[in-house]
Amino acid sequence: MFDIGFWELCLIAVVALIVFGPEKLPEAARSAGLWIGRARRFMATVKQEIDRELHLQEARDAIKRSEQSSLHQFLEETKTGLNELQKPIISATDNEKTPLPANNLPPAATTSTVHKIEPH
């Protein structure tokens, strides 16, 4: 991120020594180190959360793609199965073009047998 070399660090140390003085410099360095550590931990936490969200989004997209492909495959199989079922029905209706009786009932339904049950 920052490209700070040896001479830049020496210049910062000399300026800090002049500004804070030799008595307050260790305390200032300690608090600066604490702040830098907190900032690094915060940045690491943010990075982990972003990575986690990206992985979750990728997982959601993968699930959505697999659900869509599964649904598409299911629909195609169902369509193929229905077409296969439709073929015998169409051929059977084309082969059997028998007219229905005048009352529009099939021949088996026109004759009925009534059985009378008598008590014993």
Residue, then its C-alpha position, 0 to 999 in steps of 0.5 A: m500500500f505505502d512504500i516507505g523505505f529506511w530513510e523515510l522511517c529515519l526522517i519520521a523518527v527524527v521529526a517525532l523526537i523533535v515534536f514529542g521530546p525524548e520523554k513522551l516519545p515512547e508513549a506516543a509510539r505505543s499509542a500509535g502502534l495500538w492505533i495502527g494495530r486496531a486499523r489493521r484488525f478492522m481492515a482484516t475484519v472488513k476484508q473477511e466479511i467482504d470475502r464471506e459475502l462474495h462466497l455466499q453470493e457465489a453459492r446462491d448463484a450456483i444453487k440458482r443455476s442448478e435449480q434452474s437447470s434441474l427444473h428445465q431438465f424436469l420440464e423437458e423429461t415431462k414434455t417428452g413423457l407426455n409426447e410418448l403417452q400421447k402417441p398411442i392415444i392418438s393412434a388408438t383414436d385414429n384407428e377406432k372411429t366407431p360412431l356412438p349410439a344415438n344416446n351418446l353412451p358407449p355400448a357397454a353402458t346401454t345395457s344394464t342389468v338390475h339385480k333385485i336383492e330379496p331378504h332371507 
